[in-house]
Amino acid sequence: MGKRSTFKRRKNDLYRTPWDPVPLLAPHLPTRFRYAEPCAGNGRLIDHLRWIGGTCTEAVDINPGRGDVTQGNALHWTPTAKPRRPLDYIITNPPWSREILHPLILRLSGLCPTWLLFDADWCHTLQAQPYLRHCRKIVSVGRVKWIEGSKHTGKDNCAWHLFTAGSHGRTEFVGRSDAAQKTTPSAGRTTSSRSQS
């Protein structure tokens, strides 16, 4: 939920990830990929990423919302030691509260390339400067309907942000793709070309 919302915030910033942002991320992922979800909630994002070729190897949350999500704090979480194959990514819709988001950026990107979904305005603020050197790519999403059944979208534009441990020169910005937005899970996997980000 965005910073300008007039609605009462949910505990632990628990907003279930809708489908719409996922096809916009798909072209920036391999056809098949392994990832961990450290802010998994009820696993909605896990279900969506399965449609685009994702295999979730581990999911944790402070308050797990279903059986395949274990209890854990993303700020102290470490992926399972010595997996059969290393993770390709960490992918999550994290809490947007800056006192949690900023430490998460450093913690998670230090473990593995990390895609985070949060407000797009962040990158234009002074508080973002210490973290932008780790931001390799920003993929625009636009406004998202966070409350299922609501007639309204959130008041903030969103984006996927790719963070890595190393410092980068310029951050690549990718605008919205109308074709990707029209894909739905019931129609099958997205058909857009994939890249090895």
Order of alpha helices (4+ residues) and beta strands (2+ residues): alpha-beta-alpha-beta-beta-beta-alpha-beta-alpha-beta-beta-beta-alpha
